[in-house]
């Protein structure tokens, strides 16, 4: 799908969510990337083959504390 240079990461790479946004829907909480992935604001992903990547949750201690 990617037609620009340098090409975006393919869907089978772990950095696939760094591909360019081709359709943004911030009001609905998702973006379509040029590699066909749909990424959600909660960091979950839906891949073109229908598989789902669960949202990444921070481990205890990774959350910033308010000062």
PDB file as gemmi writes it, atoms N, CA and C in Angstrom:
CRYST1    1.000    1.000    1.000  90.00  90.00  90.00 P 1                      
ATOM      1  N   UNK A   1       0.800  -1.204   0.000  1.00  0.00           N  
ATOM      2  CA  UNK A   1       0.000   0.000   0.000  1.00  0.00           C  
ATOM      3  C   UNK A   1       0.844   1.270   0.000  1.00  0.00           C  
ATOM      4  N   UNK A   2       1.996   1.203   0.603  1.00  0.00           N  
ATOM      5  CA  UNK A   2       2.836   2.382   0.794  1.00  0.00           C  
ATOM      6  C   UNK A   2       3.449   2.825  -0.528  1.00  0.00           C  
ATOM      7  N   UNK A   3       3.207   4.075  -0.904  1.00  0.00           N  
ATOM      8  CA  UNK A   3       3.710   4.585  -2.177  1.00  0.00           C  
ATOM      9  C   UNK A   3       4.726   5.713  -1.997  1.00  0.00           C  
ATOM     10  N   UNK A   4       5.164   5.991  -0.786  1.00  0.00           N  
ATOM     11  CA  UNK A   4       6.118   7.074  -0.569  1.00  0.00           C  
ATOM     12  C   UNK A   4       7.491   6.508  -0.204  1.00  0.00           C  
ATOM     13  N   UNK A   5       8.488   7.375  -0.212  1.00  0.00           N  
ATOM     14  CA  UNK A   5       9.854   6.954   0.106  1.00  0.00           C  
ATOM     15  C   UNK A   5      10.246   7.570   1.436  1.00  0.00           C  
ATOM     16  N   UNK A   6      10.876   6.935   2.267  1.00  0.00           N  
ATOM     17  CA  UNK A   6      11.138   5.511   2.315  1.00  0.00           C  
ATOM     18  C   UNK A   6       9.873   4.777   2.716  1.00  0.00           C  
ATOM     19  N   UNK A   7       9.770   3.521   2.296  1.00  0.00           N  
ATOM     20  CA  UNK A   7       8.545   2.784   2.550  1.00  0.00           C  
ATOM     21  C   UNK A   7       8.316   2.563   4.036  1.00  0.00           C  
ATOM     22  N   UNK A   8       7.060   2.538   4.394  1.00  0.00           N  
ATOM     23  CA  UNK A   8       6.671   2.290   5.782  1.00  0.00           C  
ATOM     24  C   UNK A   8       6.893   0.827   6.134  1.00  0.00           C  
ATOM     25  N   UNK A   9       6.992   0.533   7.424  1.00  0.00           N  
ATOM     26  CA  UNK A   9       7.167  -0.856   7.856  1.00  0.00           C  
ATOM     27  C   UNK A   9       5.979  -1.713   7.428  1.00  0.00           C  
ATOM     28  N   UNK A  10       6.265  -2.935   7.022  1.00  0.00           N  
ATOM     29  CA  UNK A  10       5.205  -3.853   6.625  1.00  0.00           C  
ATOM     30  C   UNK A  10       4.438  -4.312   7.852  1.00  0.00           C  
ATOM     31  N   UNK A  11       3.317  -4.918   7.604  1.00  0.00           N  
ATOM     32  CA  UNK A  11       2.408  -5.309   8.669  1.00  0.00           C  
ATOM     33  C   UNK A  11       2.992  -6.386   9.577  1.00  0.00           C  
ATOM     34  N   UNK A  12       3.979  -7.142   9.110  1.00  0.00           N  
ATOM     35  CA  UNK A  12       4.552  -8.221   9.919  1.00  0.00           C  
ATOM     36  C   UNK A  12       5.711  -7.765  10.802  1.00  0.00           C  
ATOM     37  N   UNK A  13       6.041  -6.480  10.781  1.00  0.00           N  
ATOM     38  CA  UNK A  13       7.120  -5.960  11.623  1.00  0.00           C  
ATOM     39  C   UNK A  13       6.563  -5.399  12.926  1.00  0.00           C  
ATOM     40  N   UNK A  14       7.377  -5.410  13.956  1.00  0.00           N  
ATOM     41  CA  UNK A  14       6.917  -4.914  15.260  1.00  0.00           C  
ATOM     42  C   UNK A  14       6.726  -3.400  15.272  1.00  0.00           C  
ATOM     43  N   UNK A  15       7.390  -2.681  14.367  1.00  0.00           N  
ATOM     44  CA  UNK A  15       7.232  -1.224  14.310  1.00  0.00           C  
ATOM     45  C   UNK A  15       6.179  -0.803  13.289  1.00  0.00           C  
ATOM     46  N   UNK A  16       5.238  -1.697  12.972  1.00  0.00           N  
ATOM     47  CA  UNK A  16       4.214  -1.437  11.951  1.00  0.00           C  
ATOM     48  C   UNK A  16       3.376  -0.207  12.257  1.00  0.00           C  
ATOM     49  N   UNK A  17       3.223   0.145  13.539  1.00  0.00           N  
ATOM     50  CA  UNK A  17       2.377   1.282  13.894  1.00  0.00           C  
ATOM     51  C   UNK A  17       3.058   2.635  13.673  1.00  0.00           C  
ATOM     52  N   UNK A  18       4.268   2.646  13.110  1.00  0.00           N  
ATOM     53  CA  UNK A  18       4.937   3.902  12.763  1.00  0.00           C  
ATOM     54  C   UNK A  18       4.687   4.292  11.309  1.00  0.00           C  
ATOM     55  N   UNK A  19       3.869   3.528  10.597  1.00  0.00           N  
ATOM     56  CA  UNK A  19       3.533   3.837   9.203  1.00  0.00           C  
ATOM     57  C   UNK A  19       2.733   5.139   9.143  1.00  0.00           C  
ATOM     58  N   UNK A  20       2.692   5.744   7.962  1.00  0.00           N  
ATOM     59  CA  UNK A  20       1.967   7.002   7.763  1.00  0.00           C  
ATOM     60  C   UNK A  20       0.464   6.808   7.907  1.00  0.00           C  
ATOM     61  N   UNK A  21      -0.187   7.805   8.491  1.00  0.00           N  
ATOM     62  CA  UNK A  21      -1.643   7.808   8.622  1.00  0.00           C  
ATOM     63  C   UNK A  21      -2.244   8.226   7.286  1.00  0.00           C  
ATOM     64  N   UNK A  22      -3.177   7.426   6.768  1.00  0.00           N  
ATOM     65  CA  UNK A  22      -3.853   7.782   5.514  1.00  0.00           C  
ATOM     66  C   UNK A  22      -5.290   8.219   5.749  1.00  0.00           C  
ATOM     67  N   UNK A  23      -5.860   7.867   6.898  1.00  0.00           N  
ATOM     68  CA  UNK A  23      -7.201   8.322   7.274  1.00  0.00           C  
ATOM     69  C   UNK A  23      -7.248   8.467   8.787  1.00  0.00           C  
ATOM     70  N   UNK A  24      -7.457   9.694   9.236  1.00  0.00           N  
ATOM     71  CA  UNK A  24      -7.487   9.968  10.672  1.00  0.00           C  
ATOM     72  C   UNK A  24      -8.926  10.175  11.127  1.00  0.00           C  
ATOM     73  N   UNK A  25      -9.285   9.539  12.220  1.00  0.00           N  
ATOM     74  CA  UNK A  25     -10.613   9.681  12.807  1.00  0.00           C  
ATOM     75  C   UNK A  25     -10.480   9.876  14.314  1.00  0.00           C  
ATOM     76  N   UNK A  26      -9.888  11.006  14.727  1.00  0.00           N  
ATOM     77  CA  UNK A  26      -9.661  11.230  16.158  1.00  0.00           C  
ATOM     78  C   UNK A  26     -10.962  11.285  16.962  1.00  0.00           C  
ATOM     79  N   UNK A  27     -12.041  11.707  16.335  1.00  0.00           N  
ATOM     80  CA  UNK A  27     -13.316  11.763  17.040  1.00  0.00           C  
ATOM     81  C   UNK A  27     -13.838  10.361  17.387  1.00  0.00           C  
ATOM     82  N   UNK A  28     -13.367   9.362  16.640  1.00  0.00           N  
ATOM     83  CA  UNK A  28     -13.760   7.978  16.896  1.00  0.00           C  
ATOM     84  C   UNK A  28     -12.635   7.179  17.564  1.00  0.00           C  
ATOM     85  N   UNK A  29     -11.445   7.770  17.659  1.00  0.00           N  
ATOM     86  CA  UNK A  29     -10.350   7.135  18.374  1.00  0.00           C  
ATOM     87  C   UNK A  29      -9.527   6.148  17.572  1.00  0.00           C  
ATOM     88  N   UNK A  30      -9.464   6.308  16.232  1.00  0.00           N  
ATOM     89  CA  UNK A  30      -8.656   5.387  15.440  1.00  0.00           C  
ATOM     90  C   UNK A  30      -8.091   6.073  14.206  1.00  0.00           C  
ATOM     91  N   UNK A  31      -7.018   5.445  13.663  1.00  0.00           N  
ATOM     92  CA  UNK A  31      -6.377   5.904  12.432  1.00  0.00           C  
ATOM     93  C   UNK A  31      -6.086   4.700  11.548  1.00  0.00           C  
ATOM     94  N   UNK A  32      -6.220   4.882  10.239  1.00  0.00           N  
ATOM     95  CA  UNK A  32      -5.833   3.868   9.268  1.00  0.00           C  
ATOM     96  C   UNK A  32      -4.447   4.211   8.769  1.00  0.00           C  
ATOM     97  N   UNK A  33      -3.533   3.245   8.821  1.00  0.00           N  
ATOM     98  CA  UNK A  33      -2.167   3.447   8.362  1.00  0.00           C  
ATOM     99  C   UNK A  33      -2.007   2.942   6.929  1.00  0.00           C  
ATOM    100  N   UNK A  34      -0.975   3.408   6.247  1.00  0.00           N  
ATOM    101  CA  UNK A  34      -0.772   3.038   4.848  1.00  0.00           C  
ATOM    102  C   UNK A  34      -0.441   1.558   4.658  1.00  0.00           C  
ATOM    103  N   UNK A  35      -0.054   0.856   5.714  1.00  0.00           N  
ATOM    104  CA  UNK A  35       0.213  -0.573   5.604  1.00  0.00           C  
ATOM    105  C   UNK A  35      -1.036  -1.403   5.872  1.00  0.00           C  
ATOM    106  N   UNK A  36      -2.176  -0.745   6.075  1.00  0.00           N  
ATOM    107  CA  UNK A  36      -3.446  -1.430   6.256  1.00  0.00           C  
ATOM    108  C   UNK A  36      -3.858  -1.655   7.689  1.00  0.00           C  
ATOM    109  N   UNK A  37      -3.007  -1.318   8.642  1.00  0.00           N  
ATOM    110  CA  UNK A  37      -3.346  -1.497  10.055  1.00  0.00           C  
ATOM    111  C   UNK A  37      -4.253  -0.366  10.521  1.00  0.00           C  
ATOM    112  N   UNK A  38      -5.148  -0.693  11.425  1.00  0.00           N  
ATOM    113  CA  UNK A  38      -5.949   0.315  12.115  1.00  0.00           C  
ATOM    114  C   UNK A  38      -5.426   0.366  13.537  1.00  0.00           C  
ATOM    115  N   UNK A  39      -5.015   1.554  13.968  1.00  0.00           N  
ATOM    116  CA  UNK A  39      -4.508   1.712  15.331  1.00  0.00           C  
ATOM    117  C   UNK A  39      -5.508   2.557  16.121  1.00  0.00           C  
ATOM    118  N   UNK A  40      -5.724   2.151  17.361  1.00  0.00           N  
ATOM    119  CA  UNK A  40      -6.687   2.811  18.224  1.00  0.00           C  
ATOM    120  C   UNK A  40      -5.966   3.650  19.268  1.00  0.00           C  
ATOM    121  N   UNK A  41      -6.659   4.641  19.791  1.00  0.00           N  
ATOM    122  CA  UNK A  41      -6.071   5.535  20.790  1.00  0.00           C  
ATOM    123  C   UNK A  41      -5.584   4.794  22.033  1.00  0.00           C  
ATOM    124  N   UNK A  42      -6.168   3.644  22.337  1.00  0.00           N  
ATOM    125  CA  UNK A  42      -5.748   2.890  23.520  1.00  0.00           C  
ATOM    126  C   UNK A  42      -4.552   1.984  23.216  1.00  0.00           C  
ATOM    127  N   UNK A  43      -3.935   2.128  22.052  1.00  0.00           N  
ATOM    128  CA  UNK A  43      -2.761   1.407  21.541  1.00  0.00           C  
ATOM    129  C   UNK A  43      -3.086   0.018  21.011  1.00  0.00           C  
ATOM    130  N   UNK A  44      -4.355  -0.362  20.975  1.00  0.00           N  
ATOM    131  CA  UNK A  44      -4.725  -1.613  20.332  1.00  0.00           C  
ATOM    132  C   UNK A  44      -4.633  -1.470  18.819  1.00  0.00           C  
ATOM    133  N   UNK A  45      -4.545  -2.593  18.111  1.00  0.00           N  
ATOM    134  CA  UNK A  45      -4.442  -2.570  16.654  1.00  0.00           C  
ATOM    135  C   UNK A  45      -5.307  -3.663  16.044  1.00  0.00           C  
ATOM    136  N   UNK A  46      -5.816  -3.387  14.845  1.00  0.00           N  
ATOM    137  CA  UNK A  46      -6.515  -4.366  14.037  1.00  0.00           C  
ATOM    138  C   UNK A  46      -5.737  -4.475  12.736  1.00  0.00           C  
ATOM    139  N   UNK A  47      -5.237  -5.669  12.431  1.00  0.00           N  
ATOM    140  CA  UNK A  47      -4.404  -5.882  11.255  1.00  0.00           C  
ATOM    141  C   UNK A  47      -5.264  -6.276  10.063  1.00  0.00           C  
ATOM    142  N   UNK A  48      -4.747  -6.098   8.837  1.00  0.00           N  
ATOM    143  CA  UNK A  48      -5.535  -6.370   7.633  1.00  0.00           C  
ATOM    144  C   UNK A  48      -6.063  -7.801   7.545  1.00  0.00           C  
ATOM    145  N   UNK A  49      -5.382  -8.760   8.157  1.00  0.00           N  
ATOM    146  CA  UNK A  49      -5.838 -10.151   8.108  1.00  0.00           C  
ATOM    147  C   UNK A  49      -6.911 -10.441   9.158  1.00  0.00           C  
ATOM    148  N   UNK A  50      -7.312  -9.419   9.925  1.00  0.00           N  
ATOM    149  CA  UNK A  50      -8.347  -9.570  10.939  1.00  0.00           C  
ATOM    150  C   UNK A  50      -7.821  -9.888  12.318  1.00  0.00           C  
ATOM    151  N   UNK A  51      -6.512 -10.092  12.455  1.00  0.00           N  
ATOM    152  CA  UNK A  51      -5.973 -10.379  13.780  1.00  0.00           C  
ATOM    153  C   UNK A  51      -5.917  -9.093  14.614  1.00  0.00           C  
ATOM    154  N   UNK A  52      -5.953  -9.290  15.914  1.00  0.00           N  
ATOM    155  CA  UNK A  52      -6.028  -8.180  16.865  1.00  0.00           C  
ATOM    156  C   UNK A  52      -4.772  -8.151  17.718  1.00  0.00           C  
ATOM    157  N   UNK A  53      -4.229  -6.969  17.914  1.00  0.00           N  
ATOM    158  CA  UNK A  53      -3.126  -6.744  18.842  1.00  0.00           C  
ATOM    159  C   UNK A  53      -3.730  -6.017  20.038  1.00  0.00           C  
ATOM    160  N   UNK A  54      -3.642  -6.632  21.198  1.00  0.00           N  
ATOM    161  CA  UNK A  54      -4.237  -6.052  22.406  1.00  0.00           C  
ATOM    162  C   UNK A  54      -3.528  -4.752  22.779  1.00  0.00           C  
ATOM    163  N   UNK A  55      -4.251  -3.848  23.429  1.00  0.00           N  
ATOM    164  CA  UNK A  55      -3.623  -2.605  23.893  1.00  0.00           C  
ATOM    165  C   UNK A  55      -2.456  -2.901  24.827  1.00  0.00           C  
ATOM    166  N   UNK A  56      -1.425  -2.068  24.737  1.00  0.00           N  
ATOM    167  CA  UNK A  56      -0.272  -2.205  25.620  1.00  0.00           C  
ATOM    168  C   UNK A  56      -0.554  -1.415  26.893  1.00  0.00           C  
ATOM    169  N   UNK A  57      -0.481  -2.085  27.987  1.00  0.00           N  
ATOM    170  CA  UNK A  57      -0.727  -1.460  29.278  1.00  0.00           C  
ATOM    171  C   UNK A  57       0.612  -1.271  29.986  1.00  0.00           C  
ATOM    172  N   UNK A  58       0.809  -0.125  30.628  1.00  0.00           N  
ATOM    173  CA  UNK A  58       2.068   0.079  31.352  1.00  0.00           C  
ATOM    174  C   UNK A  58       2.171  -0.858  32.542  1.00  0.00           C  
ATOM    175  N   UNK A  59       3.371  -1.341  32.790  1.00  0.00           N  
ATOM    176  CA  UNK A  59       3.625  -2.196  33.952  1.00  0.00           C  
ATOM    177  C   UNK A  59       3.598  -1.334  35.214  1.00  0.00           C  
ATOM    178  N   UNK A  60       3.297  -1.931  36.345  1.00  0.00           N  
ATOM    179  CA  UNK A  60       3.344  -1.159  37.601  1.00  0.00           C  
ATOM    180  C   UNK A  60       4.703  -0.494  37.747  1.00  0.00           C  
ATOM    181  N   UNK A  61       4.696   0.744  38.130  1.00  0.00           N  
ATOM    182  CA  UNK A  61       5.930   1.488  38.298  1.00  0.00           C  
ATOM    183  C   UNK A  61       6.302   2.299  37.055  1.00  0.00           C  
ATOM    184  N   UNK A  62       5.675   2.029  35.915  1.00  0.00           N  
ATOM    185  CA  UNK A  62       5.948   2.801  34.701  1.00  0.00           C  
ATOM    186  C   UNK A  62       5.085   4.044  34.615  1.00  0.00           C  
ATOM    187  N   UNK A  63       4.041   4.098  35.400  1.00  0.00           N  
ATOM    188  CA  UNK A  63       3.162   5.263  35.385  1.00  0.00           C  
ATOM    189  C   UNK A  63       3.853   6.423  36.072  1.00  0.00           C  
ATOM    190  N   UNK A  64       3.740   7.590  35.482  1.00  0.00           N  
ATOM    191  CA  UNK A  64       4.316   8.777  36.095  1.00  0.00           C  
ATOM    192  C   UNK A  64       3.452   9.192  37.275  1.00  0.00           C  
ATOM    193  N   UNK A  65       4.065   9.613  38.313  1.00  0.00           N  
ATOM    194  CA  UNK A  65       3.312  10.080  39.484  1.00  0.00           C  
ATOM    195  C   UNK A  65       3.216  11.583  39.446  1.00  0.00           C  
ATOM    196  N   UNK A  66       2.107  12.098  39.884  1.00  0.00           N  
ATOM    197  CA  UNK A  66       1.915  13.545  39.924  1.00  0.00           C  
ATOM    198  C   UNK A  66       2.755  14.134  41.047  1.00  0.00           C  
ATOM    199  N   UNK A  67       3.386  15.241  40.760  1.00  0.00           N  
ATOM    200  CA  UNK A  67       4.228  15.883  41.767  1.00  0.00           C  
ATOM    201  C   UNK A  67       3.498  16.984  42.460  1.00  0.00           C  
TER     202      UNK A  67                                                      
END                                                                             
